[in-house]
Amino acid sequence: MAAITTTLVVGATGATGKHVVLQLLQRKQHVKAVVRSKQRLLDSLDEVAPNASTEFSSSLEIQEASLLDLSDDDLMELTSQCDATVSCLGHNISIQGMFGHPRRLVTDATKRLYNAIEANQSKEAEPKKAKFILIGTVAVPNPNGEDDKRTFGERFVQFLLRYMLPPHRDNETAAAYIQGKTDNPNLEWTVVRPTELTDGSASKYEMFSKPIDSLFGGDRSVTRANVAQSMVDMLLTKSLWDEWKFKMPTVYDDLN
Ligand SMILES: NC(=O)c1ccc[n+]([C@@H]2O[C@H](COP(=O)([O-])OP(=O)(O)OC[C@H]3O[C@@H](n4cnc5c(N)ncnc54)[C@H](OP(=O)(O)O)[C@@H]3O)[C@@H](O)[C@H]2O)c1
């Protein structure tokens, strides 16, 4: 029987995060979640799968807190027993969420969680291996330069997004931070870059090493449930993890 893992999910109340939590629980894994509202998480889970919050209560540990308000020691405690961390954080779609503080929500959370995991590992003679998954978007170019060159128009839009839309810049900065972390063999990462997100159920998805569609709304999209499935599949299937670790895969609904 496969070992039971514990995954810390941040951004768990979000439209994607709730699917990550639910799918991990449905696959008999343990989940820790840090959320600003415990009730919002429980309601979100029940919305996707009636009674899920009750059915899986023994495998779900919820801490009510605003993530960036936690101390470094709190984050070390939070990550100490976890095999993996998944960040589905995103800026809320409101004036405050897009332009107010914290402007570096995703980057700061990623850095601080990463530091906490590494601080725990540094205390052990044989550090526990850990995985880290960060959600990004196809609009975030892979800093290693391996994406196909975007058209002039697309690059101009990326430039505008970078300088005018703090959440986009935050996603880029977080991805660049993670991309630079190649020196710790015990902490492996992937940055999952979904195309346009939609609501809808989990079905089949496809992953690619780079964006395959135009920034100007091609005909491709991906359900948030499929994005969650791609993350959970990677966490629980060694061959998939080995295929995508230290990479920035893009995710699309499989049209076939
Ligand atoms: N929209 C698209 O088409 C698209 C496409 C590709 C990628 N993406 C990316 O995918 C990510 C997730 O998307 P989504 O639709 O699942 O996001 P979402 O529903 O807006 O969820 C955002 C999550 O972040 C949390 N959060 C926001 N501000 C916070 C703060 N200051 N402190 C702590 N937590 C905070 C929210 O918690 P609360 O519930 O407490 O607010 C929520 O759990 C986004 O980063 C986005 O850039 C989006």
The ligand as an ORCA input file, in Angstrom:
! r2SCAN-3c Opt
* xyz 0 1
  N      -7.895     33.342    -13.650
  C      -7.230     32.665    -14.538
  O      -7.700     32.411    -15.675
  C      -5.874     32.165    -14.207
  C      -5.202     31.456    -15.168
  C      -3.988     30.893    -14.860
  C      -3.454     31.054    -13.589
  N      -4.111     31.781    -12.641
  C      -3.484     31.907    -11.311
  O      -4.000     30.892    -10.477
  C      -3.964     31.324     -9.123
  C      -5.154     30.772     -8.358
  O      -6.350     31.104     -9.012
  P      -7.753     30.882     -8.278
  O      -8.792     31.313     -9.237
  O      -7.804     29.517     -7.676
  O      -7.611     31.957     -7.093
  P      -8.658     32.458     -6.004
  O      -9.928     31.706     -6.057
  O      -8.736     33.935     -6.102
  O      -7.919     32.064     -4.627
  C      -6.954     32.852     -4.058
  C      -6.529     32.263     -2.710
  O      -5.511     33.102     -2.156
  C      -5.915     33.511     -0.841
  N      -5.470     34.856     -0.523
  C      -5.690     35.990     -1.243
  N      -5.133     37.048     -0.615
  C      -4.563     36.562      0.536
  C      -3.840     37.153      1.604
  N      -3.565     38.459      1.632
  N      -3.409     36.357      2.618
  C      -3.652     35.032      2.600
  N      -4.346     34.404      1.612
  C      -4.787     35.161      0.599
  C      -7.427     33.465     -0.856
  O      -7.864     33.363      0.487
  P      -9.252     34.027      1.002
  O     -10.322     33.015      0.644
  O      -9.040     34.156      2.457
  O      -9.421     35.334      0.287
  C      -7.670     32.205     -1.693
  O      -7.512     31.059     -0.884
  C      -3.838     32.834     -9.173
  O      -2.572     33.160     -8.657
  C      -3.793     33.213    -10.620
  O      -2.734     34.093    -10.878
  C      -5.312     32.330    -12.931
*
